[in-house]
């Protein structure tokens, strides 16, 4: 298993990206989790849920993250490697545990999720 599952971290010449290729077969359980909660589960959905979780746990961190998601994937960029790892360390334990993630999904502000 990847160390920050389901997130993948990349350093591309000083750009610190965080990505989830949500159409991967091993991520199908996420599709079903979002579907049973009336979400499409696309990259925009992942972004909105991740944003609300970070807002609740470490709102200052969001000023260091820029999102660039699309339908087929979740993509974000951190301004430093430390903030990239901080973001992944904060969200990975939640997203890697489907029951825990579903708790967050159920209490999310649906009006802020454009999927």
C-alpha positions in Angstrom: 0.0 0.0 0.0 1.2 3.5 -0.8 2.4 5.4 2.3 -0.3 8.2 1.8 -3.0 6.0 0.3 -5.1 6.9 -1.6 -3.0 10.0 -2.3 0.1 10.0 -4.4 2.8 12.6 -3.8 5.1 13.8 -6.5 7.9 16.4 -6.6 8.1 17.6 -10.2 10.9 20.2 -10.2 9.8 22.0 -7.1 6.0 21.5 -7.7 4.7 19.4 -4.8 1.6 17.7 -6.1 -1.0 15.5 -4.4 -3.0 13.3 -6.7 -5.6 10.6 -6.8 -6.4 9.0 -10.1 -10.0 8.2 -8.9 -10.8 5.8 -11.8 -8.3 3.2 -10.6 -9.8 -0.2 -10.0 -8.6 -0.4 -6.4 -10.5 2.8 -5.7 -13.9 1.5 -6.7 -15.0 1.3 -3.1 -14.8 5.1 -2.9 -17.2 5.3 -5.9 -19.7 3.2 -4.0 -19.2 5.2 -0.8 -19.9 8.5 -2.6 -22.8 7.0 -4.6 -24.7 5.7 -1.6 -24.4 9.3 -0.1 -25.8 10.8 -3.4 -22.5 12.1 -4.8 -20.9 11.4 -8.1 -17.5 10.9 -6.5 -15.6 12.7 -9.2 -12.4 14.8 -8.6 -14.5 17.9 -7.8 -16.3 15.9 -5.1 -13.0 14.6 -3.6 -11.7 18.2 -3.6 -14.8 19.6 -1.9 -14.8 16.9 0.8 -11.0 17.2 1.4 -11.4 21.0 1.6 -14.1 20.8 4.3 -12.1 18.3 6.3 -8.9 20.4 6.2 -11.0 23.5 7.1 -12.2 21.6 10.2 -8.8 20.3 11.3 -6.2 22.8 10.1 -7.8 25.7 8.2 -4.5 27.6 7.9 -3.1 24.8 5.8 -5.6 25.6 3.0 -3.7 28.9 2.3 -0.7 26.7 1.2 -2.7 24.4 -1.2 -4.0 25.1 -4.7 -6.5 22.7 -6.2 -6.8 21.7 -9.8 -9.1 18.8 -9.9 -11.1 17.5 -12.8 -13.8 14.9 -13.4 -11.4 12.0 -13.5 -9.0 12.9 -10.8 -8.2 14.9 -7.6 -5.2 17.2 -8.0 -3.7 19.7 -5.6 -0.3 21.5 -5.3 1.4 22.5 -2.1 3.7 25.5 -1.8 6.4 23.4 0.0 7.2 19.7 0.5 6.4 20.1 4.2 2.9 21.4 3.4 2.4 18.6 0.8 3.3 16.0 3.5 1.2 17.8 6.1 -1.8 17.7 3.8 -1.3 14.0 3.1 -0.7 13.1 6.7 -3.9 14.9 7.7 -6.1 13.4 5.1 -4.7 10.0 4.4 -5.8 8.4 7.7 -9.3 9.6 7.0 -9.5 8.7 3.4 -7.8 5.3 3.9 -10.5 4.3 6.4 -13.8 4.2 4.5 -15.9 4.2 7.6 -14.2 7.2 9.0 -14.4 9.0 5.6 -18.1 8.2 5.4 -18.7 9.9 8.7 -17.1 13.1 7.3 -19.1 12.7 4.0 -22.4 12.5 5.9 -21.8 15.7 7.8 -20.4 17.7 4.9 -22.1 20.9 3.7 -23.7 19.5 0.5 -24.3 23.0 -0.8 -20.5 23.4 -1.1 -19.9 20.3 -3.2 -20.1 20.7 -6.9 -19.9 17.2 -8.4 
